[in-house]
Amino acid sequence: MANLKAIRTRITSVKSTRQITSAMKMVSAAKLRKAQDKIVRLRPYANKLHEILVGLSQSLADSEVENVYGRQPKSSPEKILLVVITSNRGLCGAFNTNVIKEARRVISEKYPDQHNNGNLLLMTIGKKGYDYFKKTKINMLPEQNNLLHDLTFDNVAEVAEQVMKSFVASEFDRIEIIYNQFKNAAVQNLTNELFLPVEIAAPGKVKTTPVDYIYEPDQEAIIKELIPKSLKIQFYKSILDSFVAEHGARMTAMHKATDNATGMIRDLTLQYNKARQTTITNQILEVVSGAEALRG
Amino acid sequence: MKIEIITPEKKAFEGDIKSVRVPGKKGSFQVLKDHAPIISTLDSGSVIIVDLEGNEKIFEISGGVIEVKANKIILLADSVK
């Protein structure tokens, strides 16, 4: 049986670990709330923009609008860009591993030829993904880890614009985003989303009552201006989603760690008490038998 | 007449107003009560709102789009100062 002092030290150390994990859980819960608020605030903007875009494309269904963001490659796409969104920090369970695994799977199963020809590039948002992929032989664009430090629409829009520009300039034929989509605090949906090329939103089933709008300057110009806007929103939403999912994952991971620590402390305390009892029993036995011997 | 000014990050303004002047792509224009339905893209510039008491409120936007329909105005701005 382990000696008393050793057990006592272990209990103390597990207790302080539990304190840390439960504090981290609280912090993540607070950050999760804040990040979720951001998504909620984004929603009205995104919905309205989409509504206007769909309404416009309905009234424009016949005429062909030249769409620089909709360029479909003639044969199979040659040059690929994968945007991999992870977190900057660890201790969030399988959050980052899942994204990295999915990225590797996409590379080796979907685009092996492009990868072998060196036509597959990665852009990582988040330090964890960057640290992993810089050790591999995959070509990478400069990382964008700072985005997660200061997650504002303006900052994200800047990066999104760079990406869109490189698509228009034919540097890439296809751009995909791999990230964790937030479902609830415990569940993330691993998502692989096509970012570009994009098609003008197909008319939905819900027909908005046609209103005779005045368009200024004209429908085509408006559409052309709104598509990049909606792309930026999509990019922003992906990062925000991943950010929220990260805090959800960390909260769950820390919650489990706290639970485990509590269980461990219970077991250790039991062990400690047993050991203590044995020692006392032994001592009493010694005293009693010593007394017996004296009386003898 | 109701107006909502929305950015991707927050709702900058919501309320009843008398009129609003916006920097349209083809030139600045004013929307008063019972304006015809219009969708227009906006340049960067100031959005000037006159509320029911006649006070002016100014928002600097960096581009966006406005929709006016049945005395309801929705202004999607890229960013608001």
HADDOCK unambig.tbl for C-alpha pairs under 7 A between the chains (distance, minus, plus):
assign (segid A and resid 38 and name CA) (segid B and resid 9 and name CA) 6.68 0.50 0.50
assign (segid A and resid 41 and name CA) (segid B and resid 9 and name CA) 6.03 0.50 0.50
assign (segid A and resid 41 and name CA) (segid B and resid 10 and name CA) 5.52 0.50 0.50
assign (segid A and resid 42 and name CA) (segid B and resid 8 and name CA) 4.89 0.50 0.50
assign (segid A and resid 42 and name CA) (segid B and resid 9 and name CA) 5.78 0.50 0.50
assign (segid A and resid 45 and name CA) (segid B and resid 6 and name CA) 6.13 0.50 0.50
assign (segid A and resid 45 and name CA) (segid B and resid 7 and name CA) 6.39 0.50 0.50
assign (segid A and resid 45 and name CA) (segid B and resid 8 and name CA) 5.75 0.50 0.50
assign (segid A and resid 45 and name CA) (segid B and resid 76 and name CA) 6.67 0.50 0.50
assign (segid A and resid 153 and name CA) (segid B and resid 8 and name CA) 6.81 0.50 0.50
assign (segid A and resid 153 and name CA) (segid B and resid 9 and name CA) 6.89 0.50 0.50
assign (segid A and resid 212 and name CA) (segid B and resid 37 and name CA) 6.82 0.50 0.50
assign (segid A and resid 213 and name CA) (segid B and resid 37 and name CA) 4.88 0.50 0.50
assign (segid A and resid 213 and name CA) (segid B and resid 38 and name CA) 4.77 0.50 0.50
assign (segid A and resid 213 and name CA) (segid B and resid 39 and name CA) 6.44 0.50 0.50
assign (segid A and resid 214 and name CA) (segid B and resid 37 and name CA) 6.16 0.50 0.50
assign (segid A and resid 214 and name CA) (segid B and resid 38 and name CA) 4.37 0.50 0.50
assign (segid A and resid 214 and name CA) (segid B and resid 39 and name CA) 6.20 0.50 0.50
assign (segid A and resid 215 and name CA) (segid B and resid 38 and name CA) 5.87 0.50 0.50
assign (segid A and resid 215 and name CA) (segid B and resid 39 and name CA) 5.15 0.50 0.50
assign (segid A and resid 215 and name CA) (segid B and resid 40 and name CA) 5.82 0.50 0.50
assign (segid A and resid 216 and name CA) (segid B and resid 26 and name CA) 6.98 0.50 0.50
assign (segid A and resid 216 and name CA) (segid B and resid 39 and name CA) 6.41 0.50 0.50
assign (segid A and resid 216 and name CA) (segid B and resid 40 and name CA) 4.60 0.50 0.50
assign (segid A and resid 216 and name CA) (segid B and resid 41 and name CA) 6.74 0.50 0.50
assign (segid A and resid 217 and name CA) (segid B and resid 25 and name CA) 6.60 0.50 0.50
assign (segid A and resid 217 and name CA) (segid B and resid 26 and name CA) 6.18 0.50 0.50
assign (segid A and resid 217 and name CA) (segid B and resid 40 and name CA) 6.74 0.50 0.50
assign (segid A and resid 222 and name CA) (segid B and resid 41 and name CA) 6.25 0.50 0.50
